[in-house]
Amino acid sequence: MSSKKLKLKLGGAGELKLPPEAMEALELEPGHELSLEIDTRRKQLRLERFVSDAWAEAMKEKPSKGLEDLMEDQKAREEAAKELFEKRIREKNPKDKRRPEDSPDYWR
């Protein structure tokens, strides 16, 4: 492991801007989380790249829907689309002026 000391200048709001060589050395990109250790006795800061436990994070997520739930959702969306189609056809053409292509089954 190699180490290198870099000088940083503290910004007006207390922010630090990492130089590109530090970003590259730690393989950092904007949005990555960092861990900061403060040693008040020595007046030192230690900055490390924070790597969270991806498995633990994935376990916190809600389980995805099962196949049956997805099929029910799809069926409900199809029914809603069919009802909207029928409503718009009724608004556009009175019952006595309907054409064969105004039926949703015509297009299947």
N, C-alpha and C positions, 0 to 999 in steps of 0.2 A: 504494500500500500504506500503510495506516495502522498506527501502533503505539501501544501503550498500556502503561504500567507498572502492575503490580499487586503488592500486598504479599501474601506467603504466609507462613504460620507452619509451621515444621517440627514434625511430630508426634514423639511419644516414641520411636517405632521408626524414625525417619528418613523417614517418609512425608510426601508433600506432597498436599494436597487442592486440586484446581484449582477456582476459583470458577466458577459457572455461566456468567458472561460469557466466560471463557476457553474453556470447553467449546464454547460456541456459536460463538465467533469461529473456532476451529480445526475446527469441525464434528466434534467428538469425541463418542463414545459409550462407555460402559463396555465394555471388551474390546479397544478399538483399541490398536495399538502406537504407542509414541512413541520418538523418537530424542533422546538427550541428549548434548550436546556440552559438555565441561568445559574451561574455560580456567583453569588453575591460576595462571598469571601474573597475570591480572586478577581472579581469584577470581569468575568468572562461569560461569553455566550457560546453555545455550541449548537450549530444548525445541522440538522440531518434531514435527508429525504424520508418522509413518512410513507410507509407502505402498509396499507390496511390489510386486514385478513379478508380476502375476496370471498372465501367460503362463508365466513360469518356474516358478511354483508348480504350475500345471496340468500342465506337462510332467514334473514329478517324480512325479505320481500314476501308479499302475499303470493300464495300459490297460483299458478296460472289456471285458467278455466280448462275443464276437461272437454273431451270431444262432444259429449252429449250437450253440455252447456253451450258450446259454440254452435252446434247444430240448431238448438232452440233459438239462439239469438238470430241466426241466419233466417230461420223460418219466420220469426217475428218481423224482421226487416222486409222480407218478401211480401208478407201480408200487408204491412203498412204501405209498401210501394204499390201493391195491387189496388188497395183502397184509394190511394191518392190518384192513381191512373183513372179509376172508375169515376171518381169525383170530377176530375178535370174533363173527362169525356162528356159527362152529364151536363156540365156547365157550358161546354162548347157546342154540343149538338143535342137538341131535344130527342127523346126516345124515338119519335117517328122519323128522324133524319139520320139515324146511325148507319154507318157503313160497315162492311165486314172487317176492314182494317182497324176499326175502333175497338175491337175486342182484343184483350191481351193474349188470348190463345191463338189469334191469327198470326202472331209474330214468332211463334215457337216452331 
